[in-house]
């Protein structure tokens, strides 16, 4: 079981079934729904996310309130060993450093506690706010992944692959 992680602003704690309604409500906001696949039944989607094999889901808390989720997984092949992160934050908490602190806190854990030397994240190429957030943590653009994911409108959209090496992590 993942431990609770404390950042400068946020607490990241293991997600539990009781978190599903609050996380589904955040996923239903137009800003988050546009960026995260989910279908019509977001309660089922969030439940599936929490049960996805090989993925660890953490709730982002700010002042005791649930404001999002961050999840991570790892490529375990020793020749390609690295971790990956995905995150969503309630739009009501945007612009306050919540995403940056959550990503930094998790990246620090993945690198310092779990020994990963590299972490990747893959925002939509047009998600300038997310890209700025990740750059503050030390992530660097690697390249555009063309037609990487299907959007809610059914069309394909580019993604930006970003990575963070242990030496690049900012405090």
Wavefront OBJ file of the C-alpha trace (Angstrom):
o trace
v 0.000 0.000 0.000
v 1.245 3.451 -0.907
v 2.086 5.755 1.974
v 0.679 9.238 2.514
v 2.931 11.940 1.061
v 3.055 15.522 2.302
v 3.926 18.383 -0.012
v 4.273 22.086 0.699
v 0.536 22.626 0.024
v -1.055 19.248 -0.534
v -1.345 15.831 1.016
v -1.358 12.824 -1.317
v -3.026 9.812 0.258
v -4.066 6.424 -1.058
v -7.435 6.555 -2.787
v -10.227 4.477 -1.261
v -13.715 3.578 -2.526
v -15.283 6.378 -0.436
v -13.366 8.880 -2.632
v -15.128 7.808 -5.824
v -18.092 10.246 -5.706
v -15.878 13.299 -5.073
v -13.399 12.268 -7.775
v -16.220 11.591 -10.248
v -17.627 15.068 -9.554
v -14.229 16.602 -10.333
v -13.955 14.496 -13.486
v -17.411 15.798 -14.514
v -16.285 19.432 -14.547
v -16.028 20.636 -18.152
v -12.306 21.461 -17.898
v -11.319 18.067 -16.506
v -13.787 16.094 -18.610
v -12.357 17.646 -21.784
v -8.859 16.441 -20.877
v -9.626 13.011 -19.400
v -11.449 10.197 -21.142
v -14.327 8.878 -19.154
v -17.579 8.134 -20.900
v -20.996 8.772 -19.439
v -20.685 6.832 -16.171
v -17.909 8.636 -14.335
v -18.541 6.707 -11.118
v -17.717 3.505 -13.019
v -14.748 5.145 -14.753
v -13.204 6.362 -11.493
v -13.832 2.954 -9.916
v -11.992 1.314 -12.820
v -9.143 3.830 -12.472
v -8.705 2.932 -8.799
v -8.672 -0.785 -9.634
v -6.352 -0.600 -12.668
v -3.553 -3.168 -12.292
v -0.087 -1.664 -12.009
v -1.412 1.841 -11.303
v -1.335 3.524 -7.898
v -3.970 6.216 -7.373
v -3.594 8.949 -4.776
v -6.126 11.577 -3.742
v -4.912 15.173 -3.684
v -6.088 16.966 -0.552
v -5.814 20.694 0.077
v -6.709 21.853 3.577
v -8.462 18.506 4.143
v -10.648 18.742 1.022
v -10.382 16.431 -1.998
v -9.271 18.544 -4.976
v -8.069 15.902 -7.432
v -6.127 12.747 -8.018
v -2.682 11.788 -9.190
v -1.693 8.310 -10.292
v 1.515 6.606 -11.220
v 2.721 3.428 -12.822
v 6.106 1.957 -13.652
v 7.807 0.187 -16.520
v 9.580 -2.625 -14.691
v 11.854 -3.895 -17.499
v 15.332 -3.133 -16.065
v 16.541 -1.841 -19.437
v 13.672 0.690 -19.636
v 12.900 1.285 -15.955
v 10.936 4.495 -15.378
v 7.728 5.796 -13.812
v 4.823 7.715 -15.325
v 2.405 10.214 -13.774
v -1.138 11.386 -14.625
v -3.031 14.052 -12.715
v -6.273 16.010 -12.623
v -7.174 18.897 -10.343
v -10.542 20.478 -9.623
v -10.764 23.741 -11.611
v -11.800 25.485 -8.373
v -8.237 24.828 -7.117
v -6.442 25.895 -10.322
v -3.930 28.722 -10.185
v -2.900 28.036 -6.581
v 0.107 25.765 -7.131
v -1.819 22.601 -6.251
v -0.889 20.702 -9.417
v 2.750 21.747 -9.244
v 3.034 20.712 -5.601
v 1.256 17.399 -6.207
v 3.457 16.511 -9.198
v 6.637 17.599 -7.387
v 5.690 15.643 -4.259
v 4.968 12.468 -6.212
v 8.046 12.830 -8.445
v 10.235 13.302 -5.361
v 8.771 10.109 -3.876
v 9.267 8.148 -7.092
v 12.882 9.276 -7.408
v 14.107 9.457 -3.817
v 12.061 6.744 -2.118
v 11.451 4.258 -4.948
v 14.676 4.738 -6.898
v 13.366 5.773 -10.306
v 15.877 7.766 -12.325
v 13.328 9.005 -14.869
v 9.648 10.022 -14.736
v 7.434 10.783 -17.742
v 4.182 12.697 -18.176
v 2.165 13.253 -21.346
v -0.171 16.274 -21.377
v -2.192 17.261 -24.403
v 0.097 19.321 -26.614
v -2.312 22.286 -26.397
v -2.621 22.208 -22.585
v -0.339 25.167 -21.904
v -1.245 25.414 -18.202
v -0.325 21.778 -17.542
v 2.912 22.106 -19.490
v 3.896 25.205 -17.464
v 3.094 23.308 -14.267
v 5.282 20.349 -15.215
v 8.147 22.586 -16.344
v 8.158 24.200 -12.859
v 8.891 20.755 -11.412
v 11.746 20.198 -13.884
v 10.055 18.207 -16.650
v 11.374 18.925 -20.130
v 9.631 18.446 -23.463
v 10.852 15.400 -25.383
v 8.623 15.656 -28.423
v 5.162 15.714 -29.915
v 3.273 12.438 -30.180
v 1.063 13.035 -33.197
v -2.593 11.962 -33.047
v -1.810 10.509 -29.620
v -5.236 10.399 -28.002
v -8.863 10.629 -29.006
v -10.672 13.596 -27.512
v -14.275 13.722 -26.323
v -15.187 15.096 -29.746
v -13.949 11.862 -31.378
v -10.991 13.449 -33.155
v -7.349 12.639 -32.539
v -5.163 15.138 -30.693
v -1.424 15.502 -30.249
v 0.276 14.818 -26.930
v 3.541 16.172 -25.585
v 5.904 13.648 -24.071
v 7.831 15.216 -21.198
v 10.395 13.631 -18.937
v 12.155 14.410 -15.704
v 15.521 12.957 -14.776
v 16.432 12.696 -11.108
v 18.965 15.520 -11.461
v 16.292 17.812 -12.998
v 13.849 17.667 -10.058
v 13.368 21.140 -8.584
v 12.575 21.808 -4.967
l 1 2 3 4 5 6 7 8 9 10 11 12 13 14 15 16 17 18 19 20 21 22 23 24 25 26 27 28 29 30 31 32 33 34 35 36 37 38 39 40 41 42 43 44 45 46 47 48 49 50 51 52 53 54 55 56 57 58 59 60 61 62 63 64 65 66 67 68 69 70 71 72 73 74 75 76 77 78 79 80 81 82 83 84 85 86 87 88 89 90 91 92 93 94 95 96 97 98 99 100 101 102 103 104 105 106 107 108 109 110 111 112 113 114 115 116 117 118 119 120 121 122 123 124 125 126 127 128 129 130 131 132 133 134 135 136 137 138 139 140 141 142 143 144 145 146 147 148 149 150 151 152 153 154 155 156 157 158 159 160 161 162 163 164 165 166 167 168 169 170 171
